[in-house]
Amino acid sequence: MAGPVILAVLGLALALAPAMLHAVVSSPMASAVSGHPVAVSISAVPHISLPFLLSLLTVGLGIAILYWLDPIRAAASRLLDTIGWGPDRGFDQVVAALVRSAWHVTRLTQPGRLEVYLTVVFAIIALSLLYPLLAWGELPAWPTWPALQIHEAAFILIAVIGLVAVLGARKRLTAIVALGIQGFAVAVVYLQFGAPDLSFTQFMVETLSVIILALIMTRLRLDLYDRRSIREQLLDGAIAIACGLGFMLFLFRVVEIPFNGELSRFFAEHSKIVAHGANVVNVIIVDFRGVDTLGEIGVVTITGLAILALIRLRALPAGRTFNDPDADERERT
């Protein structure tokens, strides 16, 4: 009861002192909205205008509805009983349809299959790489093929042969080994073209990848053979080609931009002075971007621990469950 009384008293007081109200509240608000100074004024004597007439109409409609409220409710009830449908039932139907549509959308977008999630992720990556290049005419000019020496061409050929072997392998272990061979050939290519640090990283990644994938295959008892249908293989191959083509065209487009050597000059001039290191690459990785490198090491470490947990999984004995508190005691006895 006190709330409405307080609001009514404050409203009356402000109405009796409109000059103070408009100077403190109304005029600053109107000025802020309009962007220039506006002085709001009010008169105690009403004057006929469209807002005033609309206010009277609203008050009159409210009084009329309140006066005939019971007959209006009875007529609405008889109408709804006659047609058998109304806002209440319509609301229930809309909510039920929303629940059904949400269930279908969730079933479509979250089927619980990792292969579907990976397919969608790589398809979106390919689309995000290729669409801007094609839609806005940003395709790069095709680079000229460099003159290769025989040993350089030989390792590129080995990488291509390894890739073909991966695509044609029926056994998963064969594909893993062939992928490692292809990765080693790419690492040698990096070494031949003057990137020993990148080559060293590639050698490490390929070695660990082959070992880890082979351990996962043998420890988790996965199917040794590729059971995918031709349609699934074609879909996966198309997405893989689209991703590779997108990254290739994107990198070609990036290298067409004039090179800005400001960072290179900065690191060359300050590596020895600031970080006291002669190897500029090591100084950049360890000192200038040490936090980023620490994060990468953390990611690799967490990944290694997760893989270690995977390869140490063992099948549970018969009758054993994960939430059985007495299982260890039974095994000991």
C-alpha positions in Angstrom: 0.0 0.0 0.0 2.9 2.4 0.8 4.4 2.0 -2.7 1.5 3.4 -4.7 0.9 6.1 -2.2 4.6 7.2 -2.4 4.5 7.2 -6.2 1.3 9.2 -6.3 2.6 11.8 -3.9 5.9 12.2 -5.8 4.0 12.4 -9.1 1.8 15.2 -7.7 4.7 17.0 -6.3 6.6 17.0 -9.5 3.5 18.0 -11.4 3.1 21.0 -9.2 6.8 22.0 -9.7 7.3 21.3 -13.4 10.0 23.9 -13.9 12.4 22.1 -11.5 11.5 18.7 -13.1 12.2 19.8 -16.6 15.4 21.7 -15.7 16.9 18.6 -14.0 15.4 15.6 -15.9 13.4 16.3 -19.0 15.5 18.9 -20.8 18.8 17.1 -20.3 17.2 13.9 -21.6 15.7 15.5 -24.6 18.9 17.4 -25.4 20.9 14.1 -25.2 18.5 12.3 -27.6 18.2 15.2 -30.1 21.9 16.1 -30.1 21.3 19.8 -29.5 19.9 21.9 -26.5 16.2 21.4 -26.1 14.1 23.2 -23.5 11.0 21.2 -22.4 8.1 23.1 -20.9 4.7 22.1 -19.6 1.5 23.9 -18.6 -0.9 23.1 -15.9 -3.8 24.0 -18.3 -4.3 21.3 -20.9 -4.4 22.3 -24.6 -6.1 20.3 -27.3 -3.6 18.3 -29.4 -3.2 14.9 -31.0 -1.3 13.3 -28.0 -3.9 14.7 -25.6 -6.8 13.3 -27.7 -5.0 9.9 -27.9 -4.6 9.9 -24.2 -8.3 10.6 -23.7 -9.2 7.8 -26.1 -6.9 5.4 -24.2 -8.5 6.3 -20.9 -12.0 6.0 -22.4 -11.2 2.6 -23.9 -9.9 1.4 -20.6 -13.0 2.5 -18.7 -15.3 0.9 -21.3 -13.4 -2.4 -21.2 -13.5 -2.4 -17.4 -17.2 -1.7 -17.4 -18.0 -4.5 -19.9 -15.3 -6.9 -18.7 -17.6 -9.7 -17.6 -19.7 -9.7 -20.8 -16.5 -9.6 -22.9 -15.0 -12.5 -21.1 -18.2 -14.6 -21.5 -18.3 -13.8 -25.2 -14.6 -14.7 -25.7 -15.2 -18.0 -23.8 -18.2 -18.9 -26.0 -16.2 -18.0 -29.2 -13.3 -20.2 -28.1 -15.6 -23.1 -27.3 -17.2 -22.7 -30.7 -14.0 -22.6 -32.8 -12.1 -25.0 -30.5 -8.8 -23.1 -30.7 -7.4 -19.9 -29.1 -4.3 -18.1 -27.9 -3.8 -20.4 -25.0 -3.9 -23.6 -27.1 -1.9 -21.8 -29.9 0.8 -20.9 -27.4 1.0 -24.6 -26.3 1.2 -25.7 -29.9 4.0 -23.2 -30.7 6.0 -24.3 -27.7 5.6 -28.0 -28.6 6.6 -27.2 -32.2 9.7 -25.3 -30.9 10.7 -28.3 -28.8 10.3 -30.7 -31.7 12.3 -28.5 -34.0 15.0 -28.1 -31.4 15.2 -31.9 -31.1 15.5 -32.4 -34.8 18.2 -29.6 -35.1 20.2 -31.1 -32.3 20.0 -34.5 -33.8 21.2 -33.1 -37.1 24.0 -30.9 -35.8 25.2 -33.1 -32.8 24.9 -36.7 -33.9 27.6 -37.8 -31.4 29.9 -39.1 -34.2 33.5 -37.6 -34.3 33.8 -38.2 -38.1 30.8 -35.9 -38.7 32.3 -33.2 -36.6 35.6 -33.4 -38.3 34.0 -33.5 -41.8 32.0 -30.3 -40.9 35.1 -28.5 -39.5 37.3 -29.2 -42.5 34.5 -28.4 -44.9 34.1 -25.0 -43.3 37.8 -24.4 -43.3 37.9 -25.2 -47.1 34.9 -22.9 -47.7 36.4 -20.0 -45.6 39.7 -20.3 -47.6 38.3 -20.7 -51.1 35.2 -18.5 -51.1 36.9 -15.1 -50.5 39.5 -15.9 -53.1 36.9 -16.8 -55.7 34.2 -14.2 -54.7 36.5 -11.2 -54.6 38.8 -12.1 -57.4 41.9 -12.6 -55.2 43.2 -15.7 -56.9 47.0 -15.5 -57.1 49.1 -15.8 -60.3 50.4 -19.3 -60.7 54.1 -19.3 -59.9 56.7 -20.5 -62.3 58.2 -24.0 -61.5 61.8 -23.6 -60.4 64.7 -25.4 -62.1 65.3 -28.4 -59.8 68.4 -30.4 -59.4 68.1 -34.2 -59.7 68.4 -34.8 -55.9 65.7 -32.2 -55.2 63.4 -33.6 -57.7 64.0 -37.1 -56.3 62.8 -36.2 -52.8 59.8 -34.4 -54.2 59.0 -37.5 -56.2 59.4 -39.6 -53.0 56.9 -37.3 -51.2 54.4 -37.7 -54.1 54.8 -41.5 -54.1 54.3 -41.6 -50.3 51.1 -39.5 -50.7 49.8 -41.9 -53.4 50.6 -44.8 -51.2 48.6 -43.3 -48.3 45.6 -42.8 -50.6 45.8 -46.3 -52.0 46.6 -48.2 -48.7 43.9 -50.6 -47.6 45.5 -51.3 -44.2 45.7 -48.5 -41.7 49.2 -49.3 -40.5 50.4 -49.2 -44.1 48.9 -45.8 -44.5 50.6 -44.6 -41.3 54.0 -45.8 -42.5 53.5 -44.3 -45.9 52.5 -41.0 -44.4 55.7 -41.0 -42.3 57.7 -41.6 -45.5 56.0 -38.7 -47.2 56.6 -36.5 -44.2 60.3 -37.4 -44.1 60.7 -36.5 -47.8 59.1 -33.1 -47.1 61.5 -32.6 -44.2 64.5 -33.2 -46.6 63.0 -30.8 -49.1 62.9 -28.2 -46.3 66.5 -28.9 -45.6 67.6 -28.6 -49.2 65.9 -25.2 -49.6 67.5 -23.6 -46.6 65.2 -24.2 -43.7 67.0 -26.5 -41.2 65.0 -25.5 -38.2 61.7 -26.3 -40.0 63.2 -29.5 -41.3 64.2 -30.6 -37.8 60.7 -29.9 -36.5 59.2 -31.8 -39.4 61.4 -34.8 -38.6 60.4 -34.8 -35.0 56.7 -34.4 -35.8 56.7 -37.2 -38.4 58.6 -39.6 -36.1 56.3 -39.0 -33.2 53.2 -39.2 -35.4 54.2 -42.6 -36.8 55.0 -44.0 -33.3 52.0 -42.6 -31.6 49.5 -43.6 -34.4 51.0 -47.1 -34.5 50.7 -47.5 -30.7 47.1 -46.3 -30.8 46.3 -48.8 -33.5 47.9 -51.7 -31.6 46.7 -50.8 -28.1 43.1 -49.8 -28.8 42.5 -52.8 -31.1 41.1 -50.7 -33.9 40.1 -52.2 -37.2 43.2 -52.7 -39.4 41.4 -52.2 -42.6 39.6 -49.2 -44.1 35.9 -50.1 -44.2 34.7 -46.8 -45.7 32.5 -47.0 -48.8 33.5 -45.4 -52.1 31.0 -42.5 -51.4 32.7 -41.8 -48.1 36.1 -42.0 -49.6 35.2 -39.6 -52.4 33.6 -37.1 -49.9 36.7 -37.2 -47.6 39.0 -36.9 -50.6 37.1 -33.9 -52.0 37.2 -32.1 -48.6 40.9 -32.9 -48.2 41.7 -31.6 -51.7 39.7 -28.5 -51.1 41.5 -27.7 -47.8 44.9 -28.3 -49.4 44.0 -26.2 -52.5 42.7 -23.4 -50.2 45.9 -23.3 -48.1 48.1 -23.4 -51.2 46.2 -20.6 -53.0 46.1 -18.5 -49.8 49.9 -18.9 -49.2 50.6 -18.0 -52.9 48.4 -14.9 -52.5 50.3 -13.9 -49.3 53.7 -14.2 -50.8 52.6 -11.9 -53.7 52.3 -9.0 -51.2 55.5 -6.9 -51.1 57.7 -8.1 -48.2 58.1 -5.8 -45.3 61.5 -6.4 -43.7 61.1 -4.1 -40.7 60.8 -7.0 -38.3 63.7 -8.9 -39.8 65.9 -5.8 -39.4 64.7 -5.3 -35.9 65.6 -8.9 -34.8 68.9 -8.9 -36.7 69.9 -5.6 -34.9 68.7 -6.4 -31.4 69.0 -10.2 -31.0 72.7 -9.9 -29.9 72.3 -6.7 -27.9 69.0 -7.5 -26.0 69.0 -11.3 -25.7 72.7 -12.0 -26.1 72.2 -14.7 -28.7 73.8 -15.2 -32.0 71.1 -17.5 -33.4 68.3 -15.2 -34.4 65.7 -17.9 -34.8 66.4 -19.3 -31.3 66.3 -15.8 -29.8 62.9 -15.1 -31.4 61.5 -18.4 -30.2 62.9 -18.3 -26.6 63.1 -14.6 -25.8 61.0 -12.3 -28.0 58.0 -14.7 -28.1 58.8 -16.9 -25.1 55.3 -16.8 -23.7 53.9 -18.0 -27.1 56.5 -20.8 -27.2 55.6 -21.8 -23.6 52.0 -22.1 -24.6 52.9 -24.3 -27.6 55.0 -26.5 -25.4 52.0 -26.8 -23.0 49.7 -27.8 -25.8 52.1 -30.5 -27.0 52.6 -31.8 -23.4 48.9 -32.0 -22.7 48.4 -33.8 -26.1 51.2 -36.2 -25.2 49.6 -36.9 -21.8 46.2 -37.5 -23.5 47.8 -39.9 -26.0 49.6 -41.7 -23.2 46.3 -42.2 -21.4 44.8 -43.6 -24.6 47.5 -46.1 -25.3 47.4 -47.3 -21.6 43.7 -48.1 -21.7 42.9 -51.8 -21.1 39.8 -53.7 -21.5 37.9 -54.2 -18.2 37.7 -57.8 -16.9 34.3 -59.6 -17.2 31.9 -58.2 -14.6 34.0 -55.1 -13.9 32.6 -51.6 -14.2 34.2 -48.2 -13.7 31.9 -47.3 -10.8 32.4 -50.6 -8.9 34.1 -49.7 -5.5 34.7 -53.3 -4.6 36.3 -54.4 -7.8 39.9 -53.9 -6.7 39.3 -55.8 -3.5 37.8 -58.7 -5.4 40.8 -58.8 -7.8 43.2 -58.9 -4.9 41.4 -61.8 -3.2 
